[in-house]
Structures are given as structure tokens and as C-alpha cells.
Amino acid sequence: MRISREHEVTTRPAGATFTGGVWRTDFIVPGPDEGLAGSRFLYAPGARSFWHIHAQEQAIIAVLGNGIVAWEGSDGPQVLHVGDWWHVVPGVPHWHGATPDTSFAHLAVTAGGGTTWLHEVSDEEYRGR
């Protein structure tokens, strides 16, 4: 058992698989057996992830601002508000980010396994066209 304290973790840029300003803070880092992971992501307005696929289930919990999520087979981007939860099914390509005019933060709790990164979300996909 362990407690991850806010002042003991480091926030860093999320990396090359995101468009725009995105920062990541890892609170639960999986061990060698690829167990549970828990992170917070903060997106600047208009920022978003690339399309990607998780090997295991993930829960996204909106904690600040308004976010946008989309997945293969959806009717276009859906808006998440503070307090909304999104159950991400393994093996389904999806992306998430902030609305054009607000910052967005979410917690991501992933049941393990890896992430397969795909291509960048186009402006047309982001706008739902």
C-alpha cells in the first residue's frame, strides 16, 4: 500500500502523441507486471491526444473544464463535463482532449497493459466533420 501525494509527484509535458499543450502527472505507476496505472492530464484549450487503443479497460473522470471524447463507431465527438465518467473499452480506437475554448483536466485509471498510439486527430475530426 502507498499514498501518492500531490507534492511528491512531477508534472511534465505529455509528449509527442498529443497536439497542443498537454501536461501529465503520474500518481500510480505500474510495476513490472503492468498493473493499475493512474494519471492526471491537463489540456490547454484545443489540445488533444492522438488516436490510440488501450489493451485493458480505462476510466476517464473529468475534473476541470470541458472535454471532448470520440471513439471509432461514435456519432462524432462527445462533450464531458466535470464529474462525468467515461468507460473506455479495450481495443477500441479513441481520442480525448479539451474543447476549443476551455482547459480540461481528467483522471485516467487504466487496468494495465499497453497503449498503441495511432495517428494525429485531424482538425476536421476534432470539429466533428
N, C-alpha and C positions, 0 to 999 in steps of 0.2 A: 504494500500500500504506500502511496505517496501523495502529497499535496503539491500541485503546481501553482506557485504564487506569481501573480502578475509582475511583481518587481524582480523576479528571478529568471524570467524568460526574455528572449530577444526578439524584437520585431525587425524584419528585413524585407527588402523587395521580393515579391513573389516569384519573379523570374521571367524567362523568355517565352513561357507558354501563356502569357497574359498580354492583353492590349491595354495601354494606358497605365495609370498609376495604381498599383495593387501592392499591398503590404500583407505579410503573413507572420503570424505568431503561433508557434507550435507549443502546445501545452502538454499533450500526451504523445510521446514519440514511440513508435512501435519498436519492439525488441527484435532480435534475430528471427523470431517465429512469425513476424509480420502480423502482430495482433492489433488491437484497437489503436486508432490514431485520433487525436483531437486538436483542431487548429481554429484560429480566428483569422478571417480575411477581411481587409478593409479596402474598398474600391473607391477611387475618385469618380466623380460624375462621368459617365460614358465608358468607364473601364470595364473589361470583361475577360473571362477565361477563353482559351481556345476550346474547341470541341474536344471532349475526352470521354473515356469509358473507365469505370471502376470495376475491378474484379469481384468486389464484395459490396454489400449494401452500404449506403451512406445516408445520414440525416443532415440536412441543412436547416439551421434555425436562424431566422432573420432577427438581428438585434439592434440595427440602426438604419434609418433611412428607408429607401425603397429599392428593391432589387428586381432583376429580370432573370427568368429561367426559361430554358427551352430544351426540348429533347426530341429525338427522332420520332416522328409519328404524332407530335403535338400539333395543335392548331396555331402554331406560332408562339412567340414569347408570352409568358405569363408574369404578372407582377406579384412580388412578395412584399408584404408589409411587416413591420415589427411584430413579433410574436408568431408569425406564420412558420410552419414546419413543412419541409419538402422531403419526401422519401424517395431517394434515388435508387432505382433498381439496378443491380449489377448487369453489365453487358450492354446497356443502352447508351448510345452516344448522346451527350448533352453539354450544355454550357450555362454559365451564370455570370451576372455582373450587376452594375449599378444602372439606374435609369439615367437618361442624358442630363438631368438637372439636379440630381441629388447624390450624395455619397451613400454608400451601402456597406454594412458590415454583417457578416454571418459567421456562425459557428459551424464547423464541419466535423462530424463524428463519423469515422469510417471503420467498418468492421474488420479491416485488414486487407491484405492483398495489394496489388499494384494498381497504378493508373497508366492507361495507354493514352498518350496525347496525340491528337489528330491535327487538323488544320485550324487556322485562324477563323474566327467568326467574321464574315463579311459585314460591311455596313448595311447591306440590304437585309441580311439575316437578322441583324441586330434591330433594325427598324421594323421587322416583321413583314417584309415584302418578298 
